[in-house]
Amino acid sequence: MRAEERKRRILARARADGRVDVVEMAQELRVAPETVRRDLRVLDEHGLVRRTHGGGVPVESAGFETGLRFRAGSHVPEKRRIAKAAAERLDDAETVFIDEGYTPQLVAEALPTTNPLTIITASLPTAAAMSEHPSCTVLLLGGRVRGHTLATVDHWTTRMLGEMVIDLAYIGANGISREHGLTTPDPAVGAVKAKALSASRRKIFVGTHTKFGVSSFHRFAEVSDLEAVVTDSGLTAHEAHRYTLLGPKVIRA
């Protein structure tokens, strides 16, 4: 099997399963584990996978994006800790934008509902979950629904956001890096995120350590735009400090 075909097979497995194991892939391809490691290094250099201990995980790009089902089953304990820590930063905000995605949804569900809150979101699952709370007013942004994330995009969505002044935005991203800021594969999604951030007085990023050092296709914000970055302890203290130097407070839950 040629090297290019081997790398295609490895990438396809990573995208289908959410990860690839060196030993299992070596057995399937009938090559040495070191050959798979070498191919993963090349794929990592090309920005298609991110190497991990014993394998690799796919990097989301213009041609590939994970869906809500996968995200809801990945790093769940870390995401719940992030959500709790992020929700504790609500302070006196009364109008809150909740981004699409599973981690922002968990943030919404962790928010205290003793006082009235107005939740603005493009996410259908978040809107459904928060509408069960009598103290919450939920504004679901209209637009085209993306099947991957069950969230709305396009000019209908951004036009509604353009008419709002929001106290606090909880924002997610497919990647965050010191060099390229916050990124996402789909420009239509990026436009919604950018508009929500511009409409919000305070901005908090929520995401697991796997998002860091990753760059996707469309940049919608800079790290310096953020009040805080809330992630898990998988991000080293040293790396967290490097992000702190750009402006935001970094919280490792």
N, C-alpha and C positions, 0 to 999 in steps of 0.2 A: 504494500500500500504506500502510495506517495505521501510525502509530508503534508502537502496542501489538503489532500483528502482526509488525512488523519486529523488535522486541525479542524476541518469542517465537522467531522464526526464528534470531536471533543466539544466544540462550541455548541453543536446541536443538542448534545446530552445535557450540557450545563443549562441551556435555556429551557429544555423540556422538564428537567427535574429540579431546577433551582440551584443545583450544585453538581460538581463532578468529583469523583474519588479517584485518586491516582492508581491505586491498586486494582480497583474494579475495571477502570478503563484500560489499563495495561492488559488485563486478562481478556477483555472483549476484543481488543485490537491485536492481541498476540504479539505484543512488543514489550520491551523492558520498562519498568516503572520510570527509569531515568529519561526514557524517550518521551513519555507523557509529561514529565516535569519540564523537559525542554520545550515541548510544544506549548505548555501552559505559560512559560516565561515569555514566549513570542506573542501569544494571545494577550497577555497582560501588557506587554509593551505597546501593542496596537490598540489598547483600551477596550478590548472585547470581554475580557474576564479579569477578575481580581483574585490573585493567588491567596489561598488560605492554607493552614496546616493540613497537609495530606490531600490537597485538591485545589478547587477553585470555585468561584461563584460568578454568574454572568453579570456584566455591567450593562445597565439600561442605556439605550442609544436611540438615534432616530429610527432605527429599523427594528428595535426590540424593546418591549416594556412589559413588566410583570403585571398581572391583574390583581384585583382586590382579594380574590380567594387565596392566592399565594401569599399575599402580604398579611392576611389575617392568620396565617399559620406559621409565620416566620418571626423568630425572636420575640414571642409574645410576652414572656415575663419582663424582658427589658422594656418593651413598649408600654407595659402597664406602669412600670416605675417612672418612666419618662412622663407619662400622662399625669400621674399624681403630682410630680414635682412641678410640671408646667401649670397645672390647674391652681396650685398654691400661689402663683404669681398673678392671679386675676386682679387682686387689690380692689380698687373701686370702679373697675370697668363695668359699664352697663350694656354696651353694645359690643358684640364679639364676633369676629369673622373666624369661621372654622374651615380650614382648607379641606380639599378632597383627600382621601386616603385613610388607612386604618388607624395610624397613630393619632392624627388629628381627631378622628372620631372618638378614640379612647379619651383624649383630652376633654372633649365636650362632655362625655359621660361622667368624667371625674369632677366637673365644675360644681361648686356649691350652688344649690338652687333654693336656698332660703330666702334670697332677695330676688326681685324680678330681673330677668336677663332677656335681652334681645339677641338671638343667634342668627347670624347671616351665613349662609353656606350654599355652595354649589353641589354638595354631596347629598344624594337621595338617602343613603343609609343614615347619615348624621341627622338629617331633617326628620326622618321617621323616629329615630331614637329620642331626640330632644322634644318632639311634639307631645310626648307622653307626660312631660312635666308641666303642671298647671302654671307654674311661675315663669315659664319660658314662652316668649313669643318667637316663633321661627319664621324667618324670611328665606324662602327657597328661591335662589336665583334661576331665572328661566334661561333656556338655550337648548343646544343640541346635546343629547345625553351620550356620553362615551361609554360603550359597553364594558371596557376594561375596568373602569373605576366607578361607574354609575354616578358620574358627576357631569354637570352642564358646562359648556364652553361656547365660544363665538361671541358675536357682537351684542346679542341680546344680554348675555351675562355681564360683559364689561360695561355696557350702557347703564345697567341698574347700579353697579358698583360706583360708577362715576357720579351718581346722584347722592352718594352717602358720605357721611363723616363718621368713622368707626373708632371706638376707643382702643380696641386691642385686636390684633390679628395673630392667630396661631397658624403658622405656615409650615408646610412640608416641602421636600424637594427630592428628586431622584439622586442628586449628588450635591455636595458642598465642598468647596476647596478654597484655600487661601488665594490661589491664583485666579480662579475663574468664578468665584462666588457661588450662588445658588443656581442650579440648572435642572432642566427637565427635557425629555425627548421631544415633546410636542409643543410647537410654538403657540397653538391655540390654548393649551393649558397654561403656558408661561404668561400669556397675555392676561389671563384671569388672575393669576398670582400677582403679577406686577400691579394690576389695577387695584387689587385688594390691599396691597402694601401701601400704595400711594394714597389710598383713602383712609388709612389707619394711623392713629397717633403713636401707638406702640406696636412693636413687631417682635414676635418670639418664634424662633425656629425650633421645631421638634423633630427628632429623627435618631435612629440608632447609629452606633459607631461605624456600621458598614457603609454609611453614606459619605463618610469623610474621605477626602482625597480623591473623590470620584467626580468626573465631569461628564455631563451629558451634552446634548446638542444645543439647547436654547438657554441662554442666560437671562434671568429675570430679576436678579437682585445681587447686591454686594454684601459681603459679610458685615461690613461697617454700617449697613442700614439697620442692623438688628440691635434691639435692647438686650436680648439674651439668646443663648443657644442652650437647649436642654437635650442632653443625650444620656447614654449609659456609661458605666465604668469601663466598658471595652475601649473607649478612647483614652489613651494614656494621659497622665497628668501633664507630661511634657508637651504633647500635641495640643492639649486643651489650652495651655498657656500661650502657644503660638497663635491660636485663634483669638484669645483674649487681647493680644497686642493690637488686633485690628479694631477693637472697640467694644464688642459685646461681652457681657458676663457669661461665662461658660459653666453650666451646672452638670455634673456627672452623677446621675441618680443610680 
